[in-house]
Amino acid sequence: MAIIEIPTRVDIARYKYSIILEEVTYFFEFSFNARSERWSMNIFDSDNNLLLAGISLLHNVNLIGRFVNEDLPPGRFILYDTEDASKSPTRNELGTRIKLLYQEAA
């Protein structure tokens, strides 16, 4: 059961890219909402069909654990705070102080 760091960026507030998780290609879209001061992500399948939208990137939460969808990655997404401050990421902290990790399914 491997843990993979999901690449993120702070130089732009909205972006999309593909990544292979457990031998399946997914598209991820990240956006920062300045009003709520929160990052969120959308997950798409390999055909670019939306699987989940508006998932808030919150600390100490299995980000997709409450959703039941066979097409989602089977593992867990979690935020890791490298400074152990237990805070959700601000605009410039996602990928720097806060890492988005994917833990493969057992």
Secondary structure, 3 states (H helix, E strand, C coil): CCEEEECCCCCCCEEEEEEEECCEEEEEEEEEECCCCEEEEEEECCCCCEEEEEEECCCCCCCCCCCCCCCCCCCEEEEEECCCCCCCCCCCCECCCEEEEEECCC
